[in-house]
Amino acid sequence: MTDKEANKIIKEYKVHEGFFDLSKQPKTLNKLEYAKVLKLQNFLVEQNKNREYLQKFNKPQWEKLKEISAQLQGVILQQWGDIILN
């Protein structure tokens, strides 16, 4: 990911209903790491729109998305935990 791509992802980020608010960059993440987290959350939001189809017709992909989501949640709790839990 280039610096320009990272800036675009960060600038265009919007909070998604039902997902953690990642609009504030933690001091522990550099810009590229932060943009990667936002990009992954955006990807999961898009995939979640197809959840009924995936659960019914592509269970292996749905299971993989759940694994990715769990991994992302771990990162979010580590990096944004103080904000989320307070």
FENBELDA-V950590 format. One record per residue. RES is the residue in one letter. PSI is psi in degrees with one decimal (* if undefined). OMEGA is omega as a letter, one per 20 degrees, with the letter a starting at -180 (999 if undefined). BURIAL is b if it has 24 or more other C-alpha atoms within 12 Angstrom, else e. Layout:
# FENBELDA-V950590
[[RES:PSI:OMEGA:BURIAL] [RES:PSI:OMEGA:BURIAL]]
This chain:
# FENBELDA-V950590
[[M:132.8:r:e] [T:165.7:r:e] [D:-40.1:r:e] [K:-43.2:r:e] [E:-41.7:r:e] [A:-45.7:r:e] [N:-41.1:a:e] [K:-44.4:r:e] [I:-45.6:a:b] [I:-44.9:a:b] [K:-38.6:a:e] [E:-2.0:a:e] [Y:134.6:r:b] [K:144.7:r:e] [V:135.6:a:e] [H:132.1:r:e] [E:131.0:r:e] [G:0.4:a:e] [F:158.4:r:e] [F:143.5:r:b] [D:110.8:a:b] [L:24.5:a:b] [S:-19.0:r:b] [K:119.6:a:b] [Q:124.1:r:b] [P:148.4:r:b] [K:-19.9:a:e] [T:-9.2:r:e] [L:135.3:r:e] [N:174.8:a:e] [K:-43.0:a:b] [L:-41.3:r:e] [E:-43.4:r:b] [Y:-45.5:r:b] [A:-37.1:r:b] [K:-40.0:r:b] [V:-45.0:r:b] [L:-42.4:a:b] [K:-41.2:r:b] [L:-42.0:r:b] [Q:-43.0:r:b] [N:-41.1:r:b] [F:-45.8:a:e] [L:-35.1:r:b] [V:-46.1:r:b] [E:-43.8:r:e] [Q:-33.8:a:b] [N:-26.7:r:b] [K:-23.3:a:e] [N:17.4:a:e] [R:-40.7:a:e] [E:-44.2:r:e] [Y:-47.7:a:e] [L:-41.7:r:e] [Q:-33.4:a:e] [K:-42.2:a:e] [F:-12.8:a:e] [N:63.2:a:e] [K:-38.5:r:e] [P:-40.6:r:e] [Q:-40.6:r:e] [W:-42.6:r:e] [E:-40.6:r:e] [K:-40.9:r:e] [L:-37.1:r:b] [K:-38.5:r:e] [E:-45.7:r:e] [I:-42.0:r:e] [S:-41.7:r:b] [A:-40.6:r:e] [Q:-42.9:r:e] [L:-40.5:r:b] [Q:-38.3:r:b] [G:-43.8:r:e] [V:-44.0:a:b] [I:-44.8:a:b] [L:-35.2:r:e] [Q:-44.1:a:e] [Q:-33.2:a:b] [W:7.3:a:b] [G:-45.9:a:e] [D:-37.2:a:e] [I:-44.7:a:e] [I:-40.8:a:e] [L:-6.6:r:e] [N:*:999:e]]
